[in-house]
Each structure stands twice: as structure tokens, then as C-alpha cells.
């Protein structure tokens, strides 16, 4: 059915009604949620069907990109089969509701974000503008951009694909199949309320290591393999030892 939604354009809407998914509503691996059921449960001001793609159910369920959606009680479809990337690339909407990834582009919750949220978000962007620029300069060519996030409530950082770039999960699937994948740098989003990010505002001596750690943790959280895992371990151990020695 999922392949058919992409291959049979004439019957795409009819096929879409037969599709079933896991979601944060049931929070189980069982794929029992239809798109019609999702739409029926949408909040009155919600205008998108949100989804996250990952290489396993566990990775999808624990994705940091879900944090703000869980806090606001917004259901997200958990897509963890390889064919799902093909599906969402070909199924743009259902019953007039656009399908949207929680991990792509600038997050726009529309009317689901109240005025207080919007005001706080703008204030944080201004407050952390200098730190964002410093992190971006430190990471250099490893990232396309750095910005303050609206997605996170608990994690220090996450990676986001630019609106027109391939998702990280699809890129991994294609590489595993031996296909060439266009180079695309991720966008690093930082959580201005997290202690690690707050520490960076007053860090000078080991700033580059902390910035790199934010990026590497975000990569691991989305299931990516690090280019230099040994370097990550050494950096992590060094910073842990430094923190422990400062408490003696």
C-alpha cells in the first residue's frame, strides 16, 4: 500500500485511506493509526499532519524533535520503515492537510504557538545571537547554520534538514544501498534553556570542544555514525575529567 501511494497517482487518495501507522498517541510499535483517525484527533487550530522518520521505532519514538510536540499534546506519526521515506516524498497531503516533517525547515506551529511562546522565542533569538554566531564560527563547514530552537524542551541540541535538502534518514538509506548522496550539511538548533548551552555563554578555554560535543550528540541522537568516534570519546572524557577536577 505504501509503495502504491507513490506509484499509483490516480488512486493515491483511496490508497492513503488504507494506510496505517504508529504514532505518539498510542506510543506503541503497532501500526494501527489511519490518517483519517489522525485528522479527527487534530487540534482545532492544527493544519498539518506531523511525522518523524527514523531507522527504527525506538529511534523515532525517542527523537528529540518530538519534545515540543509532546509538551503541547500534538500527535506525531512515527515512521520507521524504509518505504516510509518514499511514501512521504509522494504523499504531500491528506484531506487538505499537508504532511510535514518535525525535523525539516523552520518549525512553524502556526496557531498552536500562543503569543507568549512567540514572544519568548523572539527574545531568545536576540539574547543568544552572539552565542549562535560563535558556535557557527567554531563548527565552520560542519554545519549549514546554527540557530535557537523551538523544538526542544529537554535536549541541548538537535539537527534539522533544510527545507529543500534530503532528510538524514533517507541519506543513510541511500548510502547503505550503495547510492551516491548529494552533500548536505545539517542545521544545528540549540536549546537556550539547557545547562550545557547556558555554560557555553561563559566558556572560553574549551569552547570549541563543547560546541563540537553539541553537534556530535545531536548526530548520535538521530542515529547517525560519527566520522571520528574515537575523537568524540576522548573529547567527552576530557571534558568530564575537567568538570570533576573543578569540583574537588
Protein Blocks (a to p, Z undefined) as FASTA:
>chain_A
ZZmmmmmmmlmmmmmmmpccddfklopabdfbcfklmmmmpcfklcbdcddddfbfklmm
momklmmmmmnopacdddfbfklmmmmmmmmbgehiacddfkgcjddekjmlcfklmmmm
mmmmmmmmmmmmmmmmmnmmmbfbdcddfkbmkbmbdcdddfkbccfklmmmmmmnopac
ddddddddddfkbmklmmmmmgfklmmmmmmmmmmmmmmmnopacfblmlmmmmmmmmmm
mmmmmmZZ
